Each structure stands twice: as structure tokens, then as C-alpha cells.
Amino acid sequence: MNRRSRWAVGLFLAGPVLAFWLAPEPPPAGRTGAVAETPWMLPSLPSTGAVQAAYEQLRARRAAALAKSGGSGNSDRADGTDPPLAEGDWRLRGVVQADGQRYAVIETVAGKTQRFREGELLPKGEKLVAVRRDSIEIRDRDATKTRTLYRVKTEPPVEKKQP
């Protein structure tokens, strides 16, 4: 191949590349209408007063439902609120499972919530014997008591005497 034919082949191959590079850019696809005049904004949350009003409304519904059903919720009161705790007393608030072990979630008078595992002493000095899915067993002196997380009936806790 002589020198002149090499130049011809080079121009033949470079022509489409140059045409692509020098061609004008096509208009963007999908933009057929006018752009909205209002810019995009983050959604806003309702005021805290609205949230508080919704909470009070739900709480009133729950109290009405509990009063209608005879107060069979987790609370001892018909309005669904828990009675105040006496000094040194505690309340079972939940049972959680972590690291393959169950823990009892206990609320104290000060409003603090702590988790306890089997074998630990509770705030009044009782020993936590067992933690089940919806109840715990505690040993206080000679008696073993069961406290359930959700009460179906309003009966006193069952006590078992130790042999």
C-alpha cells in the first residue's frame, strides 16, 4: 500500500469519528411541557400540637374501649392509666430477647427502665427466677410469684410455697 492510499484509508476511518464529535447535541428527552414554577421542597411535619391532640384522642378511645370491656387491659384502672408506684416498688414493662437470653424490662418509681436477667435481684430485693415470653417468676423469701405482662383477668398473682 502506498502512501496516498494510507491517507485515504485514515481519512475514511476518521471521518465518522469527527462527524460524531462535531455534531450538535440532541435536545433532552422527556421534557415536553413547561417546568413547574414552584421549586421542590421537603415535606413538612404537622405541628406538635396536632400530634398531641391525636395522641389524646387515641388515649380517650382506648379508655372508652377498656371501660366498655370491663377494664381487661394491662392496667388496673378503667381509664387505661397505670396507678402510681409506691416507694421502692416496680412494674414489669416488657420481655426482650437478646444474645440468646431473655431479659425482663422493669420500671422503677423514678421512671427508670432497666433490664434484668435470671438470677439477678430486682429493685425490692426479690430474685428473678425465670423469664418467660409473657411473664416472669420471682422469689421473695419463701414464696414464688408470677407476674404476667398482659393480664386477661383481674385476679391476684398466684403464689407458690417453696418446700
Protein Blocks (a to p, Z undefined) as FASTA:
>chain_A
ZZklmmmmmmmmmmmmmmmmmpccdddehiabccdfbdcdddddddfklmmmmmmmmmmm
mmmmmmmnoopafbfbfnopacdddehiacdfbdcdeehiacdddddfkopacdddehia
cfkopacfbdcfkbccddehjbccdddfbdfbdcdddddddZZ
